């Protein structure tokens, strides 16, 4: 069987990588907190290492375009981009084993997002939980970017023909919308993009120091893992524990104590620590002090690496520029294919 070289763009199969690429993006919120590391960054590092052994590409992006929906201070934006990139490297991402870059350094993504806008019904966007949540969180700044955020998200992933996206199960509706957008484009213009598939992580939902809400800078209930030791101690000592344990001699309930739950991630002896709480052998203050010291010790190397990187912004910028240049051929090839399929010059 021969191939007709004059076949229409829609009739040709998409050019896809032999092994699916991994892609994930993270907003530039400055120094990450404990929830960021336990909930996402540790998994990025694990997937980077796994991808390297399997011959896959792992692509990680600091999504500054997304952050513009709520950050409007140019100086703050620039600083937080570099801080997040430095933190990702300090916490284990290796630019030699993965691609790390800044979203706006590959502007092809905004062109693809606009083209995706033309196949995405407004109703799909208005029903997204994120849009509804953002409208409540910033009622004075309900910009169009909040509505079209998922379109840019879809473009982020498939611009690089990535098909594997690490997410928590709570993010499944967001990825499904990306899949719907890809289906809509492929149905209209021919098979061009792979439908992104979730790589579900077992990352925990990390509660903040208040013990009730998810750890978040906007709430102010974080533990700054790359901060100075005294700051970490202060934040850990402010944590809410078992609210029913009034006296030091009262038995505790480690299953509902946020401090006890945190100990799962910083030592194999957490069950022994829990038993100490149940029997009142130890008090909440003892358990918090121990947790603070373990967090400080665990992130000591990352803290020093972060300081070195942020002290040399030229070196950091060079790493990010190299990442953006490395994936330039992929982005350009994708857009050439998309323009041809859509009848654009």
Short mmCIF file of the C-alpha atoms (twelve columns), coordinates in Angstrom:
data_MODEL
# 
_entry.id   MODEL 
# 
loop_
_atom_site.group_PDB 
_atom_site.id 
_atom_site.type_symbol 
_atom_site.label_atom_id 
_atom_site.label_alt_id 
_atom_site.label_comp_id 
_atom_site.label_asym_id 
_atom_site.label_seq_id 
_atom_site.Cartn_x 
_atom_site.Cartn_y 
_atom_site.Cartn_z 
_atom_site.pdbx_PDB_model_num 
ATOM 1   C CA . UNK A 1   0.000   0.000  0.000  1 
ATOM 2   C CA . UNK A 2   1.397   3.394  -0.993 1 
ATOM 3   C CA . UNK A 3   0.880   6.748  0.674  1 
ATOM 4   C CA . UNK A 4   -0.610  9.587  -1.349 1 
ATOM 5   C CA . UNK A 5   1.688   12.571 -0.823 1 
ATOM 6   C CA . UNK A 6   -1.157  14.890 -1.799 1 
ATOM 7   C CA . UNK A 7   -3.427  13.687 1.031  1 
ATOM 8   C CA . UNK A 8   -5.049  16.474 3.047  1 
ATOM 9   C CA . UNK A 9   -3.524  17.442 6.429  1 
ATOM 10  C CA . UNK A 10  -6.534  15.934 8.225  1 
ATOM 11  C CA . UNK A 11  -5.861  12.568 6.578  1 
ATOM 12  C CA . UNK A 12  -2.264  12.319 7.775  1 
ATOM 13  C CA . UNK A 13  -1.464  10.759 11.131 1 
ATOM 14  C CA . UNK A 14  -0.014  13.003 13.828 1 
ATOM 15  C CA . UNK A 15  3.719   12.992 14.471 1 
ATOM 16  C CA . UNK A 16  3.924   11.552 17.978 1 
ATOM 17  C CA . UNK A 17  6.906   10.601 20.127 1 
ATOM 18  C CA . UNK A 18  7.661   6.876  20.304 1 
ATOM 19  C CA . UNK A 19  7.320   6.941  24.081 1 
ATOM 20  C CA . UNK A 20  4.767   9.347  25.575 1 
ATOM 21  C CA . UNK A 21  6.252   12.461 27.112 1 
ATOM 22  C CA . UNK A 22  5.474   13.566 30.666 1 
ATOM 23  C CA . UNK A 23  4.412   17.152 31.277 1 
ATOM 24  C CA . UNK A 24  3.467   19.158 34.332 1 
ATOM 25  C CA . UNK A 25  3.385   22.837 35.209 1 
ATOM 26  C CA . UNK A 26  3.537   24.712 38.493 1 
ATOM 27  C CA . UNK A 27  2.682   28.339 39.198 1 
ATOM 28  C CA . UNK A 28  5.464   30.698 40.308 1 
ATOM 29  C CA . UNK A 29  4.414   31.333 43.891 1 
ATOM 30  C CA . UNK A 30  7.946   31.950 45.143 1 
ATOM 31  C CA . UNK A 31  9.437   29.522 47.646 1 
ATOM 32  C CA . UNK A 32  7.325   26.364 47.808 1 
ATOM 33  C CA . UNK A 33  5.889   25.209 51.115 1 
ATOM 34  C CA . UNK A 34  5.632   21.726 52.577 1 
ATOM 35  C CA . UNK A 35  2.320   21.051 50.827 1 
ATOM 36  C CA . UNK A 36  3.882   21.840 47.438 1 
ATOM 37  C CA . UNK A 37  6.692   19.369 48.022 1 
ATOM 38  C CA . UNK A 38  4.657   16.505 49.462 1 
ATOM 39  C CA . UNK A 39  1.782   17.058 47.047 1 
ATOM 40  C CA . UNK A 40  3.653   17.607 43.778 1 
ATOM 41  C CA . UNK A 41  7.399   18.194 43.686 1 
ATOM 42  C CA . UNK A 42  8.442   14.864 45.206 1 
ATOM 43  C CA . UNK A 43  6.388   13.177 42.516 1 
ATOM 44  C CA . UNK A 44  8.007   15.306 39.786 1 
ATOM 45  C CA . UNK A 45  11.398  14.071 40.926 1 
ATOM 46  C CA . UNK A 46  10.277  10.429 41.061 1 
ATOM 47  C CA . UNK A 47  8.788   10.650 37.553 1 
ATOM 48  C CA . UNK A 48  11.922  12.373 36.259 1 
ATOM 49  C CA . UNK A 49  14.035  9.486  37.524 1 
ATOM 50  C CA . UNK A 50  11.625  6.863  36.173 1 
ATOM 51  C CA . UNK A 51  11.425  8.597  32.786 1 
ATOM 52  C CA . UNK A 52  15.218  8.706  32.549 1 
ATOM 53  C CA . UNK A 53  15.444  4.935  32.987 1 
ATOM 54  C CA . UNK A 54  12.643  4.323  30.447 1 
ATOM 55  C CA . UNK A 55  14.001  6.640  27.771 1 
ATOM 56  C CA . UNK A 56  11.101  9.069  28.065 1 
ATOM 57  C CA . UNK A 57  11.165  12.854 28.197 1 
ATOM 58  C CA . UNK A 58  9.956   14.613 31.339 1 
ATOM 59  C CA . UNK A 59  9.053   18.286 30.836 1 
ATOM 60  C CA . UNK A 60  8.378   20.654 33.736 1 
ATOM 61  C CA . UNK A 61  7.258   24.231 33.326 1 
ATOM 62  C CA . UNK A 62  6.928   27.298 35.563 1 
ATOM 63  C CA . UNK A 63  3.591   28.600 34.291 1 
ATOM 64  C CA . UNK A 64  3.910   32.371 34.549 1 
ATOM 65  C CA . UNK A 65  1.177   33.083 31.978 1 
ATOM 66  C CA . UNK A 66  -1.275  31.303 34.275 1 
ATOM 67  C CA . UNK A 67  -0.092  33.352 37.244 1 
ATOM 68  C CA . UNK A 68  -0.944  36.586 35.430 1 
ATOM 69  C CA . UNK A 69  -4.604  35.889 36.219 1 
ATOM 70  C CA . UNK A 70  -3.902  37.041 39.775 1 
ATOM 71  C CA . UNK A 71  -0.358  38.469 39.982 1 
ATOM 72  C CA . UNK A 72  -0.139  41.957 38.481 1 
ATOM 73  C CA . UNK A 73  3.118   43.225 40.005 1 
ATOM 74  C CA . UNK A 74  5.939   42.824 37.419 1 
ATOM 75  C CA . UNK A 75  8.723   42.894 40.019 1 
ATOM 76  C CA . UNK A 76  6.986   40.294 42.161 1 
ATOM 77  C CA . UNK A 77  6.317   38.105 39.143 1 
ATOM 78  C CA . UNK A 78  9.955   38.146 38.014 1 
ATOM 79  C CA . UNK A 79  11.229  37.327 41.478 1 
ATOM 80  C CA . UNK A 80  8.762   34.502 42.071 1 
ATOM 81  C CA . UNK A 81  9.542   32.853 38.722 1 
ATOM 82  C CA . UNK A 82  13.224  32.549 39.641 1 
ATOM 83  C CA . UNK A 83  12.447  31.512 43.211 1 
ATOM 84  C CA . UNK A 84  10.200  28.674 42.087 1 
ATOM 85  C CA . UNK A 85  12.694  27.492 39.467 1 
ATOM 86  C CA . UNK A 86  15.510  27.552 42.027 1 
ATOM 87  C CA . UNK A 87  13.371  25.617 44.496 1 
ATOM 88  C CA . UNK A 88  12.470  22.931 41.947 1 
ATOM 89  C CA . UNK A 89  16.146  22.339 41.214 1 
ATOM 90  C CA . UNK A 90  17.107  22.447 44.895 1 
ATOM 91  C CA . UNK A 91  14.403  19.891 45.708 1 
ATOM 92  C CA . UNK A 92  15.615  17.411 43.128 1 
ATOM 93  C CA . UNK A 93  14.757  18.299 39.536 1 
ATOM 94  C CA . UNK A 94  17.900  17.833 37.449 1 
ATOM 95  C CA . UNK A 95  17.980  19.957 34.256 1 
ATOM 96  C CA . UNK A 96  20.258  17.297 32.727 1 
ATOM 97  C CA . UNK A 97  17.629  14.584 33.242 1 
ATOM 98  C CA . UNK A 98  14.494  16.596 32.491 1 
ATOM 99  C CA . UNK A 99  13.533  19.797 30.703 1 
ATOM 100 C CA . UNK A 100 12.813  22.733 32.992 1 
ATOM 101 C CA . UNK A 101 11.727  26.047 31.504 1 
ATOM 102 C CA . UNK A 102 9.452   29.053 31.908 1 
ATOM 103 C CA . UNK A 103 6.141   28.986 30.064 1 
ATOM 104 C CA . UNK A 104 6.450   32.448 28.506 1 
ATOM 105 C CA . UNK A 105 9.869   31.576 27.051 1 
ATOM 106 C CA . UNK A 106 8.015   29.424 24.503 1 
ATOM 107 C CA . UNK A 107 5.313   31.854 23.284 1 
ATOM 108 C CA . UNK A 108 3.991   29.291 20.798 1 
ATOM 109 C CA . UNK A 109 1.767   28.153 23.661 1 
ATOM 110 C CA . UNK A 110 -0.329  31.326 23.513 1 
ATOM 111 C CA . UNK A 111 -0.899  30.904 19.773 1 
ATOM 112 C CA . UNK A 112 -2.046  27.334 20.314 1 
ATOM 113 C CA . UNK A 113 -4.283  28.426 23.195 1 
ATOM 114 C CA . UNK A 114 -5.988  30.969 20.926 1 
ATOM 115 C CA . UNK A 115 -6.536  28.332 18.259 1 
ATOM 116 C CA . UNK A 116 -7.961  25.991 20.898 1 
ATOM 117 C CA . UNK A 117 -10.315 28.800 21.955 1 
ATOM 118 C CA . UNK A 118 -11.982 28.516 18.567 1 
ATOM 119 C CA . UNK A 119 -12.992 24.886 19.174 1 
ATOM 120 C CA . UNK A 120 -13.908 25.203 22.866 1 
ATOM 121 C CA . UNK A 121 -17.546 26.005 23.797 1 
ATOM 122 C CA . UNK A 122 -17.914 28.696 26.470 1 
ATOM 123 C CA . UNK A 123 -20.221 26.388 28.419 1 
ATOM 124 C CA . UNK A 124 -17.381 23.932 28.996 1 
ATOM 125 C CA . UNK A 125 -15.322 26.658 30.634 1 
ATOM 126 C CA . UNK A 126 -18.062 28.161 32.773 1 
ATOM 127 C CA . UNK A 127 -18.802 24.817 34.416 1 
ATOM 128 C CA . UNK A 128 -15.251 24.211 35.644 1 
ATOM 129 C CA . UNK A 129 -14.850 24.126 39.449 1 
ATOM 130 C CA . UNK A 130 -11.690 26.238 39.220 1 
ATOM 131 C CA . UNK A 131 -13.473 29.113 37.486 1 
ATOM 132 C CA . UNK A 132 -16.233 29.135 40.080 1 
ATOM 133 C CA . UNK A 133 -13.674 29.006 42.891 1 
ATOM 134 C CA . UNK A 134 -11.559 31.823 41.423 1 
ATOM 135 C CA . UNK A 135 -14.600 34.042 41.003 1 
ATOM 136 C CA . UNK A 136 -15.265 33.686 44.720 1 
ATOM 137 C CA . UNK A 137 -11.633 34.165 45.735 1 
ATOM 138 C CA . UNK A 138 -11.013 37.308 43.659 1 
ATOM 139 C CA . UNK A 139 -14.433 38.893 42.975 1 
ATOM 140 C CA . UNK A 140 -12.817 42.246 42.151 1 
ATOM 141 C CA . UNK A 141 -10.635 40.716 39.445 1 
ATOM 142 C CA . UNK A 142 -12.719 38.242 37.432 1 
ATOM 143 C CA . UNK A 143 -10.646 38.542 34.268 1 
ATOM 144 C CA . UNK A 144 -11.096 36.577 31.049 1 
ATOM 145 C CA . UNK A 145 -7.932  34.637 31.822 1 
ATOM 146 C CA . UNK A 146 -9.726  32.913 34.696 1 
ATOM 147 C CA . UNK A 147 -12.346 31.634 32.258 1 
ATOM 148 C CA . UNK A 148 -9.921  30.510 29.558 1 
ATOM 149 C CA . UNK A 149 -7.349  29.127 32.011 1 
ATOM 150 C CA . UNK A 150 -8.169  25.493 31.081 1 
ATOM 151 C CA . UNK A 151 -7.626  26.229 27.383 1 
ATOM 152 C CA . UNK A 152 -4.106  27.455 28.068 1 
ATOM 153 C CA . UNK A 153 -3.630  24.418 30.295 1 
ATOM 154 C CA . UNK A 154 -4.532  22.102 27.411 1 
ATOM 155 C CA . UNK A 155 -2.152  23.987 25.108 1 
ATOM 156 C CA . UNK A 156 0.645   23.661 27.688 1 
ATOM 157 C CA . UNK A 157 0.390   19.886 27.592 1 
ATOM 158 C CA . UNK A 158 -0.088  19.085 23.928 1 
ATOM 159 C CA . UNK A 159 2.175   21.741 22.405 1 
ATOM 160 C CA . UNK A 160 4.946   19.262 23.223 1 
ATOM 161 C CA . UNK A 161 2.811   16.243 22.205 1 
ATOM 162 C CA . UNK A 162 2.908   15.139 25.845 1 
ATOM 163 C CA . UNK A 163 0.441   12.434 26.805 1 
ATOM 164 C CA . UNK A 164 1.182   11.689 30.460 1 
ATOM 165 C CA . UNK A 165 0.255   14.242 33.121 1 
ATOM 166 C CA . UNK A 166 0.919   13.623 36.834 1 
ATOM 167 C CA . UNK A 167 -2.056  14.826 38.884 1 
ATOM 168 C CA . UNK A 168 -3.914  14.124 42.086 1 
ATOM 169 C CA . UNK A 169 -7.358  12.567 41.736 1 
ATOM 170 C CA . UNK A 170 -8.976  15.852 42.735 1 
ATOM 171 C CA . UNK A 171 -7.612  17.375 39.513 1 
ATOM 172 C CA . UNK A 172 -9.192  14.776 37.232 1 
ATOM 173 C CA . UNK A 173 -12.022 17.103 36.030 1 
ATOM 174 C CA . UNK A 174 -9.436  19.653 34.859 1 
ATOM 175 C CA . UNK A 175 -7.517  17.097 32.823 1 
ATOM 176 C CA . UNK A 176 -10.742 15.718 31.369 1 
ATOM 177 C CA . UNK A 177 -11.487 19.196 29.988 1 
ATOM 178 C CA . UNK A 178 -8.073  19.185 28.293 1 
ATOM 179 C CA . UNK A 179 -8.992  15.836 26.765 1 
ATOM 180 C CA . UNK A 180 -12.309 17.240 25.527 1 
ATOM 181 C CA . UNK A 181 -10.552 20.201 23.904 1 
ATOM 182 C CA . UNK A 182 -8.103  17.866 22.165 1 
ATOM 183 C CA . UNK A 183 -10.991 15.683 20.953 1 
ATOM 184 C CA . UNK A 184 -12.799 18.738 19.595 1 
ATOM 185 C CA . UNK A 185 -9.702  19.878 17.689 1 
ATOM 186 C CA . UNK A 186 -8.931  16.406 16.343 1 
ATOM 187 C CA . UNK A 187 -12.553 15.911 15.250 1 
ATOM 188 C CA . UNK A 188 -12.546 19.145 13.266 1 
ATOM 189 C CA . UNK A 189 -9.048  19.142 11.807 1 
ATOM 190 C CA . UNK A 190 -7.896  15.533 11.918 1 
ATOM 191 C CA . UNK A 191 -5.888  13.513 14.416 1 
ATOM 192 C CA . UNK A 192 -3.182  15.890 15.540 1 
ATOM 193 C CA . UNK A 193 -2.719  15.550 19.287 1 
ATOM 194 C CA . UNK A 194 -2.648  12.644 21.726 1 
ATOM 195 C CA . UNK A 195 -5.321  12.737 24.393 1 
ATOM 196 C CA . UNK A 196 -3.460  13.420 27.652 1 
ATOM 197 C CA . UNK A 197 -3.722  10.629 30.197 1 
ATOM 198 C CA . UNK A 198 -3.559  11.068 33.945 1 
ATOM 199 C CA . UNK A 199 -0.725  9.576  35.947 1 
ATOM 200 C CA . UNK A 200 -2.457  9.539  39.306 1 
ATOM 201 C CA . UNK A 201 -0.277  10.145 42.291 1 
ATOM 202 C CA . UNK A 202 -0.804  9.043  45.847 1 
ATOM 203 C CA . UNK A 203 0.240   12.484 47.014 1 
ATOM 204 C CA . UNK A 204 -1.497  13.410 50.260 1 
ATOM 205 C CA . UNK A 205 -3.766  16.369 50.814 1 
ATOM 206 C CA . UNK A 206 -1.548  18.339 53.164 1 
ATOM 207 C CA . UNK A 207 -3.427  20.325 55.774 1 
ATOM 208 C CA . UNK A 208 -1.992  23.625 56.891 1 
ATOM 209 C CA . UNK A 209 -0.910  24.693 60.347 1 
ATOM 210 C CA . UNK A 210 -4.566  25.436 61.144 1 
ATOM 211 C CA . UNK A 211 -5.284  21.711 60.849 1 
ATOM 212 C CA . UNK A 212 -8.454  22.231 58.828 1 
ATOM 213 C CA . UNK A 213 -7.703  23.764 55.416 1 
ATOM 214 C CA . UNK A 214 -5.326  22.677 52.664 1 
ATOM 215 C CA . UNK A 215 -1.905  24.283 53.057 1 
ATOM 216 C CA . UNK A 216 -1.902  27.483 51.023 1 
ATOM 217 C CA . UNK A 217 -0.009  30.758 50.935 1 
ATOM 218 C CA . UNK A 218 -3.245  32.655 50.323 1 
ATOM 219 C CA . UNK A 219 -4.545  31.377 53.651 1 
ATOM 220 C CA . UNK A 220 -1.218  31.801 55.452 1 
ATOM 221 C CA . UNK A 221 -1.141  28.317 57.003 1 
ATOM 222 C CA . UNK A 222 2.112   27.090 55.466 1 
ATOM 223 C CA . UNK A 223 5.425   25.625 56.598 1 
ATOM 224 C CA . UNK A 224 8.229   27.222 54.594 1 
ATOM 225 C CA . UNK A 225 10.593  24.297 54.083 1 
ATOM 226 C CA . UNK A 226 13.323  26.447 52.492 1 
ATOM 227 C CA . UNK A 227 13.059  29.157 55.121 1 
ATOM 228 C CA . UNK A 228 15.433  29.652 58.023 1 
ATOM 229 C CA . UNK A 229 15.265  27.027 60.797 1 
ATOM 230 C CA . UNK A 230 13.810  29.485 63.319 1 
ATOM 231 C CA . UNK A 231 10.942  30.269 60.922 1 
ATOM 232 C CA . UNK A 232 10.219  26.579 60.458 1 
ATOM 233 C CA . UNK A 233 10.227  26.036 64.232 1 
ATOM 234 C CA . UNK A 234 7.832   28.942 64.729 1 
ATOM 235 C CA . UNK A 235 5.433   27.686 62.060 1 
ATOM 236 C CA . UNK A 236 5.467   24.080 63.279 1 
ATOM 237 C CA . UNK A 237 4.963   25.116 66.892 1 
ATOM 238 C CA . UNK A 238 1.867   27.074 65.808 1 
ATOM 239 C CA . UNK A 239 0.233   23.932 64.389 1 
ATOM 240 C CA . UNK A 240 -3.164  22.880 65.683 1 
ATOM 241 C CA . UNK A 241 -3.071  19.362 67.096 1 
ATOM 242 C CA . UNK A 242 -5.798  17.205 68.675 1 
ATOM 243 C CA . UNK A 243 -8.354  19.761 69.856 1 
ATOM 244 C CA . UNK A 244 -9.835  17.290 72.342 1 
ATOM 245 C CA . UNK A 245 -6.554  16.810 74.143 1 
ATOM 246 C CA . UNK A 246 -6.648  19.491 76.833 1 
ATOM 247 C CA . UNK A 247 -4.176  18.287 79.450 1 
ATOM 248 C CA . UNK A 248 -0.679  16.869 78.950 1 
ATOM 249 C CA . UNK A 249 -1.861  13.694 80.695 1 
ATOM 250 C CA . UNK A 250 -4.816  13.208 78.302 1 
ATOM 251 C CA . UNK A 251 -4.381  10.425 75.736 1 
ATOM 252 C CA . UNK A 252 -4.109  11.756 72.177 1 
ATOM 253 C CA . UNK A 253 -5.691  10.699 68.913 1 
ATOM 254 C CA . UNK A 254 -2.891  10.564 66.301 1 
ATOM 255 C CA . UNK A 255 -5.393  9.641  63.566 1 
ATOM 256 C CA . UNK A 256 -6.871  13.153 63.732 1 
ATOM 257 C CA . UNK A 257 -3.766  15.056 64.810 1 
ATOM 258 C CA . UNK A 258 -2.193  16.927 61.889 1 
ATOM 259 C CA . UNK A 259 1.248   16.925 63.524 1 
ATOM 260 C CA . UNK A 260 1.168   13.140 63.932 1 
ATOM 261 C CA . UNK A 261 0.082   12.749 60.319 1 
ATOM 262 C CA . UNK A 262 3.038   14.879 59.178 1 
ATOM 263 C CA . UNK A 263 5.429   12.503 60.937 1 
ATOM 264 C CA . UNK A 264 4.542   9.874  58.306 1 
ATOM 265 C CA . UNK A 265 6.772   11.737 55.842 1 
ATOM 266 C CA . UNK A 266 9.773   12.268 58.097 1 
ATOM 267 C CA . UNK A 267 10.752  8.940  59.610 1 
ATOM 268 C CA . UNK A 268 9.863   5.277  59.651 1 
ATOM 269 C CA . UNK A 269 9.135   5.428  63.388 1 
ATOM 270 C CA . UNK A 270 5.913   7.416  63.071 1 
ATOM 271 C CA . UNK A 271 3.816   4.603  64.577 1 
ATOM 272 C CA . UNK A 272 6.000   4.667  67.676 1 
ATOM 273 C CA . UNK A 273 5.428   8.419  67.870 1 
ATOM 274 C CA . UNK A 274 1.700   7.849  67.516 1 
ATOM 275 C CA . UNK A 275 1.758   5.322  70.351 1 
ATOM 276 C CA . UNK A 276 3.457   7.884  72.542 1 
ATOM 277 C CA . UNK A 277 0.564   10.251 71.906 1 
ATOM 278 C CA . UNK A 278 -2.101  7.594  72.536 1 
ATOM 279 C CA . UNK A 279 -0.599  6.665  75.903 1 
ATOM 280 C CA . UNK A 280 0.220   10.283 76.875 1 
ATOM 281 C CA . UNK A 281 3.869   9.286  77.140 1 
ATOM 282 C CA . UNK A 282 4.578   12.339 75.008 1 
ATOM 283 C CA . UNK A 283 2.758   15.628 74.710 1 
ATOM 284 C CA . UNK A 284 1.808   17.724 71.698 1 
ATOM 285 C CA . UNK A 285 4.688   20.140 72.328 1 
ATOM 286 C CA . UNK A 286 7.185   17.251 72.308 1 
ATOM 287 C CA . UNK A 287 5.777   15.918 69.032 1 
ATOM 288 C CA . UNK A 288 5.865   19.339 67.388 1 
ATOM 289 C CA . UNK A 289 9.448   20.010 68.457 1 
ATOM 290 C CA . UNK A 290 10.533  16.680 67.008 1 
ATOM 291 C CA . UNK A 291 8.681   17.349 63.744 1 
ATOM 292 C CA . UNK A 292 10.283  20.786 63.385 1 
ATOM 293 C CA . UNK A 293 13.794  19.413 63.816 1 
ATOM 294 C CA . UNK A 294 13.151  16.610 61.345 1 
ATOM 295 C CA . UNK A 295 11.815  19.002 58.717 1 
ATOM 296 C CA . UNK A 296 14.823  21.284 59.221 1 
ATOM 297 C CA . UNK A 297 17.237  18.356 58.872 1 
ATOM 298 C CA . UNK A 298 15.441  16.828 55.863 1 
ATOM 299 C CA . UNK A 299 15.583  20.033 53.823 1 
ATOM 300 C CA . UNK A 300 19.017  21.246 54.976 1 
ATOM 301 C CA . UNK A 301 20.736  20.346 51.685 1 
ATOM 302 C CA . UNK A 302 17.924  21.787 49.583 1 
ATOM 303 C CA . UNK A 303 18.001  24.986 51.651 1 
ATOM 304 C CA . UNK A 304 21.690  25.514 50.891 1 
ATOM 305 C CA . UNK A 305 21.259  24.687 47.198 1 
ATOM 306 C CA . UNK A 306 18.369  27.143 46.993 1 
ATOM 307 C CA . UNK A 307 20.466  29.914 48.517 1 
ATOM 308 C CA . UNK A 308 23.267  29.285 46.019 1 
ATOM 309 C CA . UNK A 309 20.896  29.330 43.036 1 
ATOM 310 C CA . UNK A 310 19.029  32.477 44.044 1 
ATOM 311 C CA . UNK A 311 22.337  34.219 44.710 1 
ATOM 312 C CA . UNK A 312 23.321  33.634 41.063 1 
ATOM 313 C CA . UNK A 313 20.307  34.624 38.931 1 
ATOM 314 C CA . UNK A 314 22.369  34.637 35.709 1 
ATOM 315 C CA . UNK A 315 23.214  30.967 36.167 1 
ATOM 316 C CA . UNK A 316 19.589  30.171 36.969 1 
ATOM 317 C CA . UNK A 317 18.326  32.100 33.968 1 
ATOM 318 C CA . UNK A 318 20.831  30.238 31.746 1 
ATOM 319 C CA . UNK A 319 19.436  26.892 32.947 1 
ATOM 320 C CA . UNK A 320 15.897  27.991 32.124 1 
ATOM 321 C CA . UNK A 321 16.927  29.423 28.749 1 
ATOM 322 C CA . UNK A 322 18.608  26.139 27.877 1 
ATOM 323 C CA . UNK A 323 15.412  24.265 28.736 1 
ATOM 324 C CA . UNK A 324 13.286  26.550 26.555 1 
ATOM 325 C CA . UNK A 325 15.734  26.214 23.667 1 
ATOM 326 C CA . UNK A 326 15.829  22.425 24.010 1 
ATOM 327 C CA . UNK A 327 12.089  22.129 23.348 1 
ATOM 328 C CA . UNK A 328 11.903  24.891 20.738 1 
ATOM 329 C CA . UNK A 329 12.046  22.409 17.803 1 
ATOM 330 C CA . UNK A 330 9.111   20.469 19.277 1 
ATOM 331 C CA . UNK A 331 6.989   23.595 19.749 1 
ATOM 332 C CA . UNK A 332 7.802   24.942 16.290 1 
ATOM 333 C CA . UNK A 333 7.071   21.616 14.595 1 
ATOM 334 C CA . UNK A 334 3.743   21.309 16.396 1 
ATOM 335 C CA . UNK A 335 2.655   24.788 15.376 1 
ATOM 336 C CA . UNK A 336 3.704   24.237 11.757 1 
ATOM 337 C CA . UNK A 337 1.533   21.118 11.698 1 
ATOM 338 C CA . UNK A 338 -1.395  22.895 13.383 1 
ATOM 339 C CA . UNK A 339 -1.283  25.880 11.032 1 
ATOM 340 C CA . UNK A 340 -1.255  23.595 8.011  1 
ATOM 341 C CA . UNK A 341 -4.192  21.566 9.284  1 
ATOM 342 C CA . UNK A 342 -6.186  24.744 9.960  1 
ATOM 343 C CA . UNK A 343 -5.424  26.295 6.590  1 
ATOM 344 C CA . UNK A 344 -3.196  29.053 7.988  1 
ATOM 345 C CA . UNK A 345 -0.071  30.242 6.218  1 
# 
